[in-house]
């Protein structure tokens, strides 16, 4: 959400480390866009604010949400794979896919928004 809001010209707070990283990534991308169009970042942000609500917000938000889910589920797979390799005796009783589904169900409430 922070990434999507920043990409559409909003000044957003970034309270945690992940939000700060998302904000930094958005500002870096915006700086690249501004330099390609030979305007300052402040001018570009001012233009975005004039166009509010920005017509591309839904598209950018969907892309940012997809990237967030992909990163999150990638991390789940990595951790479960490492656990299964370390605890191979216990891992005999389940399949990796079942473990991933179990974790996904536990966090589904968080991602319903």
C-alpha angles and dihedrals in degrees: 000000000000090000093049094047093047091048090055095051103264123139102230132181116242105204101171138041094259092049090049090050091050091049092049091050091050093048091048091052092046091050089054091050091048093050092049089054093043096239131117121258090246091054091049092049091048090053091050091051091051090055094052125173083047112219092220095054094099092049094047092044092051091050093047091048091050091050090049093051092046092051092046096048091043088057091049091053092048094050094045091048091051091047092049091051092048095044100035094154093057090040091063089078097060141034122242091239091056091050091051092049091049093053092043091056091051093055098035090098090061092053097045092091 
